[in-house]
Amino acid sequence: MPSAQDPFYVVKEDIQDSIDRLQSNFHQWENTSDTGEHLNLSKEVLAACGSIEWQVDELDKAISVASRDPSWYGIDEVEIENRRRWTSNARTQVRTIKRTVEAGKGSNPTTHASISGMHRELMRLPDSHQSTSKSNQYASGDNDDFIESESDRQMLLIKQQDEELDELSLSVQRIGGVGLTIHEELLGQEKILDELGNEMDSTSNRLDFVQKRVAMVMKKASAKGQMMMICGLLALFIFLFILVFFT
C-alpha cells in the first residue's frame, strides 16, 4: 500500500478511543443514582455501542480482504490473527456493555448496582489503557517493519520502472535511427528517379530530332534517286563479296 502508516492501526486507535469513552460513560451509568441521568446515559451508551460495533464490523471486512493475500499488504498470517483477535475482544467488550445496559435499562439505581457488580465479575476484561499501551507497542514495531518492507518494495518498483524506461528509450532511439535511414534512402531513390527522368526526356528529344531528319531526307529523295542508291549499294556488296571470296 502507498500509505506510510498502516490504516488498520489508525482505525484501531480511533475505535479504542471510542471504547475508552464508552467504558467511561458505562462506569458513570453504573454509579449514577439520578433516574433522568441514568436514562440519558443508557441511550448514549447504547448509541455508542451501535456505532462501535459497526466500525469493528467494517474493520473485520478489511481484515478478511487482507487475509486473501497478506504478502501484498506487507503482513503475515500471525498479524492477521492478531488483528482478528483484537476485533473479537473489542466486539466482546462492546456487546457485554450493551447487554448489561439493556438489562438494567428499566431498573432503578438500587437494582442496577447489583447488576453492575455481577457484570464486573462476569466481564473481567483487561484494562483498556494497558491493552492500548501494549497494542501501541506492537503497532509501533509492526509499523516500522511494514514501513521498511514497503520502502524496499517501492524502491524495487521504481528500479524496475527505470529499467523499463531505459529499454523504451533505447527502442525509441533505434526506431528513430531506422526512420532516418529510410528517409535518406527515399531521398536517394528520388534523386535517381529524377536523373532517369531527365535522361529519358533527353533521349526522347534526340529521337524526335532523328525521326524528323529522316522524314526530311525521305521527302527530298526521289524515286530515281532511291533506285540509284539501291543499285550502288548492290554493286558495292558484289564488289566486297568478290574481294572477300576470290582474292
Backbone hydrogen bonds, N-H to C=O, Kabsch-Sander energy under -0.5 kcal/mol:
donor,donor_aa,acceptor,acceptor_aa,energy
9,Y,6,D,-0.7
10,V,6,D,-1.1
11,V,7,P,-2.6
12,K,8,F,-3.0
13,E,9,Y,-2.1
14,D,10,V,-1.8
15,I,11,V,-2.7
16,Q,12,K,-2.8
17,D,13,E,-2.2
18,S,14,D,-2.1
19,I,15,I,-2.6
20,D,16,Q,-2.4
21,R,17,D,-2.4
22,L,18,S,-2.4
23,Q,19,I,-2.8
24,S,20,D,-2.0
25,N,21,R,-2.5
26,F,22,L,-2.6
27,H,23,Q,-2.5
28,Q,24,S,-2.0
29,W,25,N,-2.4
30,E,26,F,-2.2
31,N,27,H,-1.8
32,T,28,Q,-1.2
38,H,34,D,-2.5
39,L,35,T,-2.1
40,N,36,G,-2.3
41,L,37,E,-2.7
42,S,38,H,-1.8
43,K,39,L,-2.1
44,E,40,N,-2.3
45,V,41,L,-2.9
46,L,42,S,-2.4
47,A,43,K,-2.3
48,A,44,E,-2.3
49,C,45,V,-2.4
50,G,46,L,-2.2
51,S,47,A,-2.1
52,I,48,A,-2.6
53,E,49,C,-2.7
54,W,50,G,-1.9
55,Q,51,S,-2.1
56,V,52,I,-2.7
57,D,53,E,-2.3
58,E,54,W,-2.3
59,L,55,Q,-2.3
60,D,56,V,-2.3
61,K,57,D,-1.9
62,A,58,E,-2.0
63,I,59,L,-2.1
64,S,60,D,-2.3
65,V,61,K,-2.0
66,A,62,A,-2.3
67,S,63,I,-2.0
68,R,64,S,-0.6
68,R,65,V,-1.0
69,D,65,V,-0.5
69,D,66,A,-0.8
72,W,69,D,-0.9
73,Y,69,D,-0.8
73,Y,70,P,-0.9
74,G,71,S,-1.2
75,I,70,P,-2.2
80,I,76,D,-2.0
81,E,77,E,-2.5
82,N,78,V,-2.4
83,R,79,E,-2.3
84,R,80,I,-2.3
85,R,81,E,-2.4
86,W,82,N,-2.1
87,T,83,R,-2.3
88,S,84,R,-2.3
89,N,85,R,-2.3
90,A,86,W,-2.7
91,R,87,T,-2.6
92,T,88,S,-2.2
93,Q,89,N,-2.2
94,V,90,A,-2.3
95,R,91,R,-2.7
96,T,92,T,-2.3
97,I,93,Q,-2.2
98,K,94,V,-2.6
99,R,95,R,-2.7
100,T,96,T,-2.2
101,V,97,I,-2.6
102,E,98,K,-2.7
103,A,99,R,-2.3
104,G,100,T,-1.9
105,K,102,E,-0.6
107,S,104,G,-0.6
112,H,108,N,-2.1
113,A,109,P,-1.6
114,S,110,T,-1.1
115,I,111,T,-1.7
116,S,112,H,-2.9
117,G,113,A,-2.0
118,M,114,S,-2.3
119,H,115,I,-2.6
120,R,116,S,-2.4
121,E,117,G,-1.7
122,L,118,M,-2.4
123,M,119,H,-3.1
124,R,120,R,-1.4
131,S,127,D,-2.7
132,T,128,S,-2.5
133,S,129,H,-2.7
134,K,130,Q,-2.6
135,S,131,S,-2.9
136,N,132,T,-2.7
137,Q,133,S,-2.0
138,Y,134,K,-2.7
139,A,135,S,-3.1
140,S,136,N,-2.8
141,G,137,Q,-2.2
142,D,138,Y,-3.0
143,N,139,A,-3.1
144,D,140,S,-2.2
145,D,141,G,-2.2
146,F,142,D,-3.0
147,I,143,N,-3.2
148,E,144,D,-2.4
149,S,145,D,-2.6
150,E,146,F,-2.9
151,S,147,I,-2.6
152,D,148,E,-2.3
153,R,149,S,-2.5
154,Q,150,E,-2.8
155,M,151,S,-2.4
156,L,152,D,-2.3
157,L,153,R,-2.4
158,I,154,Q,-2.6
159,K,155,M,-2.4
160,Q,156,L,-2.5
161,Q,157,L,-2.5
162,D,158,I,-2.4
163,E,159,K,-2.4
164,E,160,Q,-2.4
165,L,161,Q,-2.5
166,D,162,D,-2.4
167,E,163,E,-2.4
168,L,164,E,-2.5
169,S,165,L,-2.5
170,L,166,D,-2.4
171,S,167,E,-2.4
172,V,168,L,-2.4
173,Q,169,S,-2.4
174,R,170,L,-2.6
175,I,171,S,-2.7
176,G,172,V,-2.6
177,G,173,Q,-2.5
178,V,174,R,-2.6
179,G,175,I,-2.4
180,L,176,G,-2.2
181,T,177,G,-2.3
182,I,178,V,-2.5
183,H,179,G,-2.2
184,E,180,L,-2.6
185,E,181,T,-2.5
186,L,182,I,-2.5
187,L,183,H,-2.1
188,G,184,E,-2.3
189,Q,185,E,-2.5
190,E,186,L,-2.4
191,K,187,L,-2.1
192,I,188,G,-2.3
193,L,189,Q,-2.6
194,D,190,E,-2.2
195,E,191,K,-2.4
196,L,192,I,-2.8
197,G,193,L,-2.4
198,N,194,D,-2.3
199,E,195,E,-2.6
200,M,196,L,-2.4
201,D,197,G,-2.2
202,S,198,N,-2.4
203,T,199,E,-2.9
204,S,200,M,-2.6
205,N,201,D,-2.1
206,R,202,S,-2.3
207,L,203,T,-2.8
208,D,204,S,-2.2
209,F,205,N,-2.1
210,V,206,R,-2.4
211,Q,207,L,-2.6
212,K,208,D,-2.2
213,R,209,F,-2.2
214,V,210,V,-2.8
215,A,211,Q,-2.3
216,M,212,K,-2.1
217,V,213,R,-2.4
218,M,214,V,-2.7
219,K,215,A,-1.7
220,K,216,M,-1.9
221,A,217,V,-2.1
226,Q,222,S,-1.8
227,M,223,A,-1.9
228,M,224,K,-2.4
229,M,225,G,-2.0
230,I,226,Q,-2.0
231,C,227,M,-2.7
232,G,228,M,-2.6
233,L,229,M,-2.2
234,L,230,I,-2.4
235,A,231,C,-2.8
236,L,232,G,-2.5
237,F,233,L,-2.0
238,I,234,L,-2.3
239,F,235,A,-2.6
240,L,236,L,-2.3
241,F,237,F,-2.1
242,I,238,I,-2.6
243,L,239,F,-2.3
244,V,240,L,-1.9
245,F,241,F,-2.5
246,F,242,I,-2.3
